[in-house]
Amino acid sequence: MKASVEQLDDDIADLKARLSKVIQSAKIIASCPFEPYPVRLKRENQIYGHLFTLESPDA
């Protein structure tokens, strides 16, 4: 049981770090609203791409 609690703590810390990156990135995107759409889309894909490539815990 103790190992799973430690694993949960690690997972929570990882999620907090990812969330802070997303919030920081969102602030950057919000501060540049007038860039051309293809440029913005490419940058958003680079920023948010890691959210959709999460490794499964079973892998």
N, C-alpha and C positions, 0 to 999 in steps of 0.2 A: 504493500500500500504506500509505503514511504517513497518508493521510486516513482510511482505514478504521480504523487503530489509534486515531487521535484520536477518531473516531466511537464506537468501542467504549469508550474511556475516558469519554466523555460519557454513554454509555448506562449504564455501570456506576455512575457518580456519580448519575445519575437514579434508578436502581433502589435504590441505597443510601438516598437521600433518601426514596423512597416506603416502603421497608422500615422506616425509623426512624419514619415517621408511623404505620404500621400497628402497630408495637410500642408506641408511645406510646398510641395509641388503645386497644389491647388492655389495657394497664395500667389505663386509665381505666374501661373496661367491667368489668374484673375487680374493681375497687374498689367498684363499685355493683351487686352481684348481686341486690338485692331490689327493683328498680324494676319496675313493671308491664310485662308482656311487650310490649304494643303500643308503649309508649314506648321500650323498649329496642330493639325491632325497627326502629323508625323511625330511631333514633340510629345503629344499626349500619349501616343502609342509607346514611345520610349519610356515615358514616366510610369504609365499604368500597366504596361505589358507584363511586368513581374507578378501582378495580382492574378493574372489568368494562367500563369504557368506554375502554380503552386504544386509542390511535390506531394504525392499522397503519402501518408504515414506508413502504408503497407509496402511501399517500393523499397 
